[in-house]
Amino acid sequence: MDGYIRSWFGRFERLTPRCPDPWLAVPAGALLVLGLLMALDTTYFLGEAKTGDGFHYFRLHLVHIAAGLAIGLVLSQLSLVGLRRLVMPLGLIAIALLIMIWIPGLGVVRGGARRWVRLGPVLAEPSELVKFALVFFLAALLERRQERMTTFAEGALPAFAIVTPLALMTLRQPDFGATVMIALILFAMLFAAGARLKHLALAGGGALAVLAILVVVKPYRLRRLAGFMDPWRTAQDAGFQLMQSFMALGAGGIWGQGLGGGRQKMFYLPAAHTDFVFAVVTEDLGLIGAAAVLALFTMILIRGMRIAHDEPDGFASLLTIGLTVLLTLQALINMAVVIGLVPTKGLPLPFLSYGGTSTVMTLAALGALLALSRRPAVR
């Protein structure tokens, strides 16, 4: 233990520098630029209404991106040894922030949810760091147990036992979207590590049953479900947001209204700059723009899976899978929510949604992926 703690401060090994992986950097860069344009498009009227300055939130978004790029750049230069050494610090910081949410004076409540921590001038959302840290932790844990993954008690069960309290803590805030993502990251990494499908199916069935109960016992979740099942009937209540999203999708058509030409961002569509920014993208850029966004995330997904396939090291391979799932599966769920395929959950769209912690952690995940793409075995 003492040697491990001392090793945190050891110099990280570096590989020979080379250009960033274009199959990751180009689609991520394109999404980031589009996200910057969308931030300006969707926050201008909001900024004018709340602060009297139409560029207030855009300038904040630039700060978020600068911070995320700085962290991502550092991570992209780390070797596998350096990435391994982040497992415990990330986990401890994430758990500490989750606990700080409930400390009076530090935790911040907005809209009935206690999801944020005030650290001086910074307002952080710990669940975003929890998802990132969880990927590192599971990669280290499952690599050590990879030969025992076919047995439930010694393979999947310890991971469930450790992750379940984290999921419950995010659900307590409540942050249903983050809880769902934590569960999906866990199942995806267990599957990649070699857990048996029947074990995952049984555990998944149990998790779905628990989620169903949690939906039933909370009236606002029932209203959301009713709004998802029949948004037209509940168009003035729980279905309002989804109906406005449908209007944005319909107004966009094939070619869109032109960048900045859409109207739903003008206080018709709730959360137009965060969880429903994909609806604004589609209204402005049409089906073509939406397909382009989907194609860019698909490129990141395919490249991430290729890196994981080429990587002989178990930790690196699992870490790559987890980070790829974190970026792309969350994007797919967000887009599915916007087009009405799954109920509303409250998940940001990586690279495109406005949000400080979300933006920073997205770029941190990209930086770690770029570091893994520099490994010698990766083609």
N, C-alpha and C positions, 0 to 999 in steps of 0.2 A: 504493500500500500504506500509506504513511504517513498519507495523508488518510483512508483507510478506518479505520485504527486509531484516529485522532483522533475519527472520527465515532461510535465506540462510546460516547464520553463526552458526545456532544452531547445536547441535550434532546430526548426523544421527542415527536413531534407527537401531539396528541390530537384526537379528533373530539368533536363535541358530545355530552356524556353523555346517555344515555337508559337506560330500564329494560333489564335483561338479557332476552335473547331467551327468551320463555316456552316455545317449542318445544324449547329445549335445557335451560333452567334447571329447568323443572318435572319432566321425567322424570329428569334427573340428580339433583335434590334428593330425589325419591322413592326412587331407588336408593340414595342415600347414607344416608338414614334407615333403610331396610331393612338396609343393610350394618351400620349401627351396632347395630341390634337383633340381627343375626346374630352380630356380634362378641361381644356380651354372652352370647348363647345358646351359642355354640360354644367360648368360651374359659373359661367359669366353672370347669368341672371340671378343665380343663387347668391353670388358674392355681392352683387348690387343690392339685393333685397336685405341681406343680413348685415353687411358691413359698409355698404355704400361704395365699395370698390369692386368692380367687376373682375379684377385680376387677383384678388386676395387669395382665393383658393388655388389658382393656377401657380402663383409664386410658391405657395406651400408645397404644391405637388413637385415643383422643380427641386425644392429642398429635399423632399422624400427621395426623389430619383437620385440626386447627388449622393445622399447618404447610402442608398442601396448600391449604387455603382461602386462607391469606395469599399464597402464591405465585400461585395461580389468580386472586386478586383483582387483584394487580399486573399479571399478563399480560392480564387482561380489559380493562385501561385503556389498553393500548398501541395505537398506530396501526400501520398496515402498515409504516411506516418503522422503528418500534421492533421489530416482529417480524422484519423483515429483518436488523436488526443483531444479532439473537441467533444467527444461523446459525453464525458462526465460533466465538464463545465456547462455545456448547453443544457443538459438535463437538470442540473442544480439551479441554474438561472431561471429556466422555464417553471420549475416547481415553486421557486421563491416568488416569482411574479404572480403565479396563480393564487398563492396564499395572500399576497399583498392586496389583491382585489378586495378582500374582506376586512382589511384594516381601515378603520375610520380615518378619514383625512387623505388616504392614498387611493382607495377604490373610488371609481366614478360611475354613477348611475345615469344612464340616458335611455329614455323610452321604456323604462321599466326593467332594463337589463343592466346588470353589474358586470361589465366586460372590460373595463379600462382601468389603467393605473396611471396616476399623475406623478411623474418624476421630474420635478422642476418645471421647465417649459415644455417638456415632452409628455404627450399623452399616448401611452402604449397599449396595445391590445394583446395580452399575453397568449391567447389561444393561437395566434399566428406563429409565435415562437415555439409553442408546444408542438404544433404539427411538424415544424422543421426539426426540432430536437428529437422528436419521437422517431423520425426516420433514421437518424444516426444511432439512437439507442437500440432500435430493433435490428439494425444491420449488425451491430456488435453482438447482441444477444443471440440472434438466430444463427450467425456464423459459428459460434461456439457449440450450438446444439444441432447443427445441420445433420450429423450422423444419427441423431435420435429423433428426427422430426416425424418418423413414421409411427412413433408411439405418442398417444395424446398426452399422457401424464408427464413425460419428460421432454416433449417437443413443444406442442402448441399451448398447453395449459399454463406454464410459467409466463408466457407472453400475455395471455388473457388476464392472468392474475395481476400483472403489473400495470397493464394498460387500462383495465376497467376502472380503477379509482380515478385516473386522469380523465377518462370520458365522463365519469359522474361529476367531476369538479367543473368541467366545461358545461355540462348539462344544467348544473345548479345555477349558472350565471343568469339567465339561461342563454346558451349558444348552441342551438340545435344543429346548425350547419356545420360548425366545427366538430361537434360530436360525431356526426355522420362521417366527416372526412377522417377523423381519427380511426373510426371503425373500418373504413374502407382501406386506409393505409395498412392497418394491422392485417386484414385478410389478404390483401395483395402481396404483402411481404412474406406472410406465412406460406402462401401458395408457392411463391418463388423459391422459398427455402426448402420446399419438399414436403410440406404437411399434406396429409391425406385428404382427399376431397370429402370423404364421408365425415371426417372430423370437422372440417370447415362448414359443411352443410348443416350438421347438427348445431354447431355453435352459432352459425348464421341464423338458423331457425329460431333459436333461443333469443338472439339479439333482436330479431324482427318482432317477436312476441313482446319483448320488453318495450320496444319503441312504440308498438301499437298501444300498449297500456298507458305509456307516457303521453301519447296523443289524446287518448280518451279522457285522462284525468285533468287535462289543462284545457279550459274552454277556448282560449285563443288559438290553440293548435287545431281544435275541432273546427273552428271558423275558417282557418287557413285550408284545412282539408276540404271543407264544403265549398270554399271559393275555388279550389282546384278542380273538384269534381263537376261543378256547374257554375262557372264564372259568370255566365249570362244572367242566371237567376239572382246571384249575389253581387251584381255589378256595382251597386251603390255601397257595398260593405266589404266583405272579405275578398270578393272577386274583382274589386276596383283596379288594383294594381295590374292584375293579369289582363284585364280587358284593355287597359291603356297600353299595355305591352303589345297586345294583338293589333291595336290600332296603329302603333308605330311600325310593326312588321308589315301590315297591309299597305300603309302609306308609302313604304319604301319601294314596294314592287321589285322589279328586276334590277333597275339601275339606280334607284334611290332618289332622294330629293336634292342631292348635292351636299358636300361637306358643310355643315352648319345650317343647312336648309330645313331640317326637321323642326317640328313644333312641340313634340311630346316632352322635351326637356324643360319647356317653359311652365313648370309646376303642374303639368297634367299627369305625368308618370312619376310616382314616388320612387325615390332611390335611383333616379336616372343616371346619376354620376357614379354610383357604387354598384349595387348588385344587379341593376337592370341596364347597365351601359351597353350591353350587346343589342338591346332593342333600339337604342339610339344609333348605334353603328349601322344596323339594318335599315333604319328609317333614312339615314343620310346616304348610305352607300349601296343600299338595296341588297338583293339576293347575291349579287356578285361580290359585294364587300363581305357579307356574312360567310360566303363560301371561302373567300380568301383567308379570313380569320381562322376558320376551321382547318383549312389546308396548312396554315402556319403551325398550329398546335399539333397537327398530325405529323409534320416534319420533325418536331421536337420529340414526339412520342416514338416514332420509328428510330430516330437516331439514338435516343436513350436506350431503347431495347437492344439495339445493335451493340452499343458500348457494353451493356450488361452481359450480352452473349459472348463477346470477345474476351471479357475480363476473367482471368483465371483465379483471381483472389476472391474468396467468398464475401468478405466484408465489402470490398469495392463493388462487386456485382450487385449485392443486395442494396447497398447505398444508392447506386445508380437507379435501380428499379424504384426505390422509395421516392427519390427526388423527382423522377419522371412522372410517377403517379401523382405526386403532390401538385405538380404544375399542370399536367394535362387532364387528369381525371376531374380535378376541381373545375377546370375550364369546361369540360363536357357537361358536368352536372349544372353549372351556372347557365350554360346555353340551353340545356334541357328545361330548366325552370322558366327561362324567358319565353320559350316557345310553347310552354304548357304541357310538357311531357311528364314532369314530376312536380310535386308540391313545392311551394316556396320555402326556402330554407335559410336564406341569409348568408350566401357565400359570394365573396368578391370574385371577379374574373381576373386571373393573373395577367399582369402587364397592362391591362386596360382600365380596371376600376380605380377610382380615386380612393386613397386610403393610405395613411402613413406606414403603419406596421406591415400591412399587407404588401405594399410596394417594396419596402426594404427587404422583407423575407423572401419575396419572389426573386429579387435580384441576388440575394444570398444563395438561394437554391440553384439559380443559374450559374453563379460563380463556382459552386462546388461541383456541378455537372461538368463545367469547362475544365476544372482540375482533373476530374476522372477521365475526361476525353484525351488528356495528355499522357495517359499511362502507355508504356511501351507496347503492350499487347493489342491495344485498340487500333483498328485499321480505319 
